[in-house]
């Protein structure tokens, strides 16, 4: 049995060890606190967060630096856009490989390797001599970042063994919540005080400290030499990775009045969707696919992934509108717009601990419902705002919106793993990550077209405010759709629910 199904045998042994009473537990000893998270899990979470901060902040910092990079490197903005696009495509080519690579190398070695790759790419980017070299080195960064982001969640959830997922995910997803808000502020400060190369040099301390912590704190989980090696699903790789990358590229090309109907958008978008459809048919018909799509039969993961897609639309789509509103309607510069978005980051930070607590206590369903509803209501002031609306009122709305989004994303990230076995967690991490990022790309593309159509040739603050208001109503509509879908998430957890898979 153990030789033919080594992973199942290891999982059964681990489960038995978790439920077996210890000899040291005497009759008079207090029972373990079910709400207490093992300190080893917190050490592991802190370790991966330090490394992940480099990836999260780098992405948003570079976005606000594109105009400066175009001026410094003497390249048109259409070329410099590939600094972001090339990175994003590299991420999506490598994300599906995270599960297979972990099974071959072990989580610790893979994390250190991916972090080292991102560090190498950061140093090379800082030393780039022209736009072409910078784009190429950003691809190196993307290879490392594409592995790190799903692996971060996988390592922590596996260490937690299904317990207190809400609390754990509230901590481990903090960088991805704060990055889009604080990254532009950090980028604005760096560009106002130093050379553009420092937007990449700033990654070095995060990577070095993260690698040192990983060597100390991550468990050595290398596969045993006699354990059968997982085979790479080459067909799945050739379908999924370029398929998702083509979809993302097509969405990134949405601009101007042509919107989604231009050839530059339709060709990669339809081709990418065809490849993803081919992978879906391939993965559902066989075991050992690059990503196990049969996990979508598990309702908590399917509902969480769908809502993560809408969460990505809501979060990243609005993050396109909000800084542009402050800049184009209210006349702020990039740094000023970034600072005005800080209340949203503070709200997300404040909400996460309580959201994780209530996710574990009452289940993800009602926490996510409340979060999306709050974010929806708090976006309405921007849809109604004019050119002279009180900034204090809008910043208060951003604080509440941050609380709502922070409260919504924690249960979604946690629900994706409810009832899954140790071996299924890597695939779930990949599915959740791709869903959220695809949602972000769709939201950004749709709202960019809406904004272009509603603003048009408007140049006065009042007409610009009206155009932005229409675009914000679209963002609100996406959030409204998400609220009833939250009812598909799991409700109040049962005692010891993590030890078995619930009914699908």
C-alpha angles and dihedrals in degrees: 000000000000093000095052096041106024095164093052091048092051091047092051091049091050092048091050091049091052093053099037112102115240123238090234093060102096127195092259098046119112117253116253116271107251090205094056117101116216109256088228089063091052091050091051092046092050090048096055093040091059091055094041092055089071091056097043097046093042092058095054096037092056091049093061091043098059095100091049091047091051091053096043096046096039094235130131117258090245088064096041090053086073088068086074099028095050091050092049093049092049089052093054094046091056103035093081090054094061096088096047093044091051091053090053102041105021124245097274097052092042092050093050091045093050092045090050090050090052090048091051091050091049093053092046091049090052089053096045115134101198142005095272094054091045092053091049092050091048087060088057088053090049092054090058095041093049091060096041101055100058091034091057092061093041095055094048097044091048090050091049090055092215096304125126091355092166094057093043096048091046087063103037095048094049094100093055090051097048098036098077090048105039097031095073090049092051090045092051092050093049094048092048094050107030148021119290091251089073091070084073099033088059088069094062100079092047091051096045095046090042092053092048091050091047092055089052104038111027115090118244100249101164112154114259113261091240094049116108110257118238112247120230113245096228095178091051091048092052090051105038106037098049090037095057091040091053091050091050091047092050092050091048089057094059107117143126128021094312090068114166097352099069118107091238088064104032098050098055092034096054092039091050093048090051091053092047089049090051091051091049091056091045095048096046092053100054146034121243097040119162089255119016102234090177085082086079086079085071102088099210091056094042093050093042092050092049092050092044086058090054090042089055090050091050098042102040097031091056090044086064092052102041101061091040090053092054092046103041101031102030099031098237123152122235094271093046091050090049092051092049089057093056093094089064090055091048090052092050090049093049094049101049101074094050092041090055091048094051092043089061093043105042102012133254096280102079096032091056091045091053093045096051091044091052093047090049094052092045092055093056094080089062091051089053097039122117130198092276102040112140109268092214090060092050093047089051088053089051090053091054091044090054090051090052096048092044090051092047100048098049096063091042092055091045097045092058091071102042111127097001124134124239092260094050096054097082092056091046090053091052093048093049093046095049092046093053094045093046088051090052092051093047092047093049093047095047095046091045089058092044091050092049091050096044098042096039111153094342112141107165118088093241095053091043090052090053091052092049089048091059090050091050090053088059090052089050090052091057090053092048091055090054096056099072091039088062087073088074091065120097117277129215110348119243121232111278090002090149092066095067138029113257121229114282 
